[in-house]
């Protein structure tokens, strides 16, 4: 398959921005990232059986995958949202499972996909080993992850000082980011686990990362020990907010430009990285 032909010049579709902003208007930073990623994931040609690692409550997945596609198995370490994931009917089976020790036989999947998950896995090397173990020969692993360029951009925004490093640590702690690995690191990691990178694409260039980071900082700012996004989404203020007006402003004024610039053709750097790795013999 010619992955370069599919992904090098992929153009964001308005549909994904519309879907995410309507659903997650109270967290515009998530709308921006997830809607861009939806363009990538939706272009994948999946071969069954399929495993999705890190499904959460399935809310994001509803717009990531084609409505005609049913994922064979979805897993997440957090049981809390899995019942909602089951109710989406995207997954034939939903399990609480740790990616570092998956309850599957060797070589039982042709496709494994993980969207913005491996940065949250403390021992991601062990999780990669597990992915290699459960993949069949020539099976494909599709993964999106942040890379060191995200940290560099955050430090640049904060002023490259001791205060900036503290801000970055706070940011990583809040988002539970354990790792920022480069493309070269991933290539070495996969090689050791009997896999090889057959395609990669950078997205989220610096100017878009700055927009996203600004939205993130505002959204997670605490007022009386509660984050702003939570006030908007779940407090009594939710009832008086003109939601449709907010959706329209976000979609047409705040997010539209960065959304359509967030997936540049043949970018040589970006805060996010899309990788396809293939299992060897």
N, C-alpha and C positions, 0 to 999 in steps of 0.2 A: 504494500500500500504506500502511495506517495503522500506522506504526512506533510511535507513541505507545501505541496500543492493545496492541501486542505487548510493548513493553519498559518502559513506565512503572511497571507494577505486577508485574513478573516476580518469581516466588517461587522461591528456591533449592530444588533437589531433593536429597534425601538421597543419591540414587544417585551424584552426581558426587563428593561428599565421600567416600563409601565407596570409589569407584574410585581416587581419587588417594591417599588415605591408605594404602590397601593396597599401592600401587605405590611411593610416595615417602615412606614413614613416617620415613625418616632425615632428611628436609628438610621439617619441618612448615610452614615459612613459604611454601614453594612449593605445598604442598598447599592452604593457605588461599587464596592468590591464584588459582591455576589452577582450582581447583574452582568458585570464584565465577565466573570468566570462562567456564567451560564452560557455565554456564546461559545466558549471553549469546550465545555463538557458536552453540550448538546450536539456538537459536531463529531463526537466520537462514534465510530462504528463498533458497537459492543458485540462480543462473541460469548454466548452462554457456555457454561455457567459463569455468573458475574458476582463478585463480592465488592461491596461498598464499605469502606472503613471510615468510621466517624460520622454517623448519620444524624446525631443529635435527636431532635424531635421530628425530623423528617420535613420540617417546614421549608428549609432551603431546597431540599431535594425535589419538592413539587414542581419547581421551575427549572431545575437543572437537566432533568431527563425528559426525553420524549414521552408523550402520553401513551404511545403505543408500546413502550418498553417497560417490562417488569424486571426489576433486579432480583436475582435469585436469593441473595442473602445480604442483609445490612447489619452491621454491628456497631456498638458504641459501648464505652466503659461505664457510662452513666445511665443507670436504669430509669432515672426520673422522666425522661422524655420519650422513652421507647414505646409506650402505649400509643402516644400520638403518632409516632412513626408508623406503627402497625395500621392505624386508621387511615393513613394516606393511600393504602393499597398499592403503593409503588413497589413494595418488597413482598416477595413470596414468603420470606421468613425473616424475622427480626430477632436478634439475640443480644443479650448483654455479654460482651466479651472484650478482653484486653488484646489489643493489636500486638502486644509483646509476647503473647502466648495464646494463639488462637486455637479453638477447639475443632479443628478440621483435619482431615487426613491429608497426607502428602499429595501433591499434584491433582487437586480436585477442582481448580478453577482455570478457565481460559482467560478471564479478564479480572483484574483488580483495579479499583479506582479509589482515590483518596483526595478529597478537595479541602485544602487548607486545614489539614489535620496533623501531619507529621511534626510540625513545629511545636505542637502541644504534647507530644509523646516524649517522656523524659529519656527513655532509652530507645531512641529512634533506630539505632543500629540493630537492636534485637528485633524491632518491628520489621525492618527491611529483610532480615533473615527469615522471618515468618512469611512475609510476602513471597519470597523466593521459594520457600518450602511448599506453599499451597498452590503455586502456579504450575501449570503443565508446561511441558517443553514448548518453546516458542510463544508461550502465553505473554500477555502484555500488561504492564502496570502503568496506569495513568495517574499522575500526581501533580498537584499545585501546592507550592510552598513559598513563603517569603525567603529572601536571601540577604546577604550582608549589605546590599545596597539600601535596604530599608533602614537599617541601623545608621548608616552613614547619612542618609537624608534626614532622619530624626535629629541626629547630633548637629547637623548643619542648621536646621530650623531653630534649634535651641541655643545655638551660639558656640558650639565646640568648646565648652568650658567644663569645670567641675560640676557646676550646676546642671549643665546639659547632660552629663553622664548620670547624674542622679535622676533627672527627668526620664532618661532612657530606661534606667533600671525600674523605675516606677511603672513606666509604660509596659515593659516586658512582664513585670509581675502581674499587672492587671489583666493583660491578655493571655497570660500563662504561656509565653513564648520561651521555650527552652533552648532553641537552636536557630541559627541563621547560617545555613551551609551554602557554599558556592557551587556552581556547576561542576567545577573540577573536583570538589570534595564528593559530590554525588556520583560522579563517574567512577571514582576510586572505590567508593562504598559498594556500588552495584557490582563492579567487577569482582570484588571479593566474595560476593554472594551469588556468583554465577549468573549475573545479569549484565546487560550493557545498555547504555543510553543510545537510543536510535533517533530521537528527535528532542529538541528543546526550543522553547520560545520565552523570551522575556516580555513582560507587560507591566503596566503601572509605572510609567516614566516619572521622573522627578517632580514635574509640575503637578501631576495628578496625585502623587503621594503626598504632596504638601496640602492639597485640598482635603484629601482623606484624613490626614493627621489633624488638621484643624477641626474638622467635624468630629473626630474621635475625642479630642481634648475637651471640646464643649460638651459632648454627650456624656462623658464619664466624670465630669466635674461634680463634686459632691456638695449638696446643700442639706444641712442637718443630717449628715451621714447617709444621704440617699442620692444616687446619681440622677442627673438631669433627665436622661432618657426614661428612667423608671417613673419619675414624676409625670412625664408626658404620657407614658403608655398606661400606667396603672393607678394613678391617683384620681382624686375628684376633679382635678383640672382637665382630665381627659374629656369630660362631658361638655366643657365649654369651649374646647378648641375647635375651630372650623376646619375639620380634617380635610375636606375636599380642597379648600383653599391652600392648605399646607402642601398637599399632594401636588397641586398644580404649580405652586411656586418652586418646589423641589425639582419637579420633573422638567419644567420649562425654563427655569432661571438659574438654579444652583447646580444641578447635577447633569444637565444635558450636555454641556460642553466637555467636562472631564470624562463623562461616560464614553463619548464618541472618540475621545483621544486616548483612552486608557488601554487600548489594545492595538498599539502601532505595528505596522508591517515591518518584519525583519529588524526589530530593535536589538541593539547590541548591549543594552543594560536596562534594568527596571527593577522595582522592588519585589516583584513577584516573578516566579519561574514555573513554567509548565514543562513537565518532563514525561517522556514515554520511554520506559525501559522494557527490554525483552528478555525473557528467561532463555538461557542457553540450554544445550543438551544436558 
